[in-house]
Amino acid sequence: MRKVFYLSTCTTCKKILDQLPEGHGLDLQDIKSESIQPEQLEEMHKRAGSYEKLFSRRSMKYRKWGLHEETLTEDRYRDLILEEYTFLKRPVFVIDDEIFIGNAKKEVEGALAVL
């Protein structure tokens, strides 16, 4: 799989995608207009090692839904990401057997280096 999961309304995602080299060969999936499928999330999980690593606590709904008061399990993280696209930490680059999660400089540089 060579794919980027991103949010088109996120200015940070846009800035990162603008850094991609021409002919990068990645499929772009806007998670707002094209929902994350369970199989896709499972593939990300295999590479990341946990659903928690894929989960964004910065989502506005994290506090609104009272999730900060819960002890979340791996199954709960999975279900939340599938239920609400904003819970996926983004962007997520899946490039062959590697995964780069989020907008931290180290993650972005890693993804760009692999391309």
NORBELWO-V727493 format. One record per residue. N is the residue number from 0. PSI is psi as a letter, one per 40 degrees, with the letter a starting at -180 (* if undefined). NEAR is the number of other ideal C-beta (glycine too) atoms within 8 Angstrom. Layout:
# NORBELWO-V727493
n = [N:N]
psi = [PSI:PSI]
near = [NEAR:NEAR]
This chain:
# NORBELWO-V727493
n = [0:1:2:3:4:5:6:7:8:9:10:11:12:13:14:15:16:17:18:19:20:21:22:23:24:25:26:27:28:29:30:31:32:33:34:35:36:37:38:39:40:41:42:43:44:45:46:47:48:49:50:51:52:53:54:55:56:57:58:59:60:61:62:63:64:65:66:67:68:69:70:71:72:73:74:75:76:77:78:79:80:81:82:83:84:85:86:87:88:89:90:91:92:93:94:95:96:97:98:99:100:101:102:103:104:105:106:107:108:109:110:111:112:113:114]
psi = [h:g:i:h:h:i:h:d:e:h:d:d:d:d:d:d:d:e:e:h:i:i:f:d:e:i:h:h:h:h:e:d:d:h:i:h:i:d:d:d:d:d:d:d:d:d:d:d:e:i:d:d:d:e:h:h:e:e:h:d:e:d:d:d:e:e:d:e:e:i:h:h:i:d:d:d:d:d:d:d:d:d:d:h:d:e:e:h:h:i:i:h:h:h:h:b:e:i:i:h:h:a:e:i:d:d:d:d:d:d:d:d:d:d:*]
near = [5:8:11:12:13:15:12:9:4:9:5:7:13:9:8:12:11:6:7:10:6:4:4:7:5:11:6:8:10:9:13:8:5:6:5:11:6:6:6:10:14:8:10:13:12:6:10:11:5:9:12:8:9:15:13:11:6:5:9:6:10:12:8:6:6:7:10:7:4:7:3:9:6:8:6:9:15:11:8:12:15:8:6:8:10:9:13:13:10:13:12:15:14:13:11:6:3:10:10:12:10:10:9:6:5:6:12:12:8:10:11:10:6:10:10]
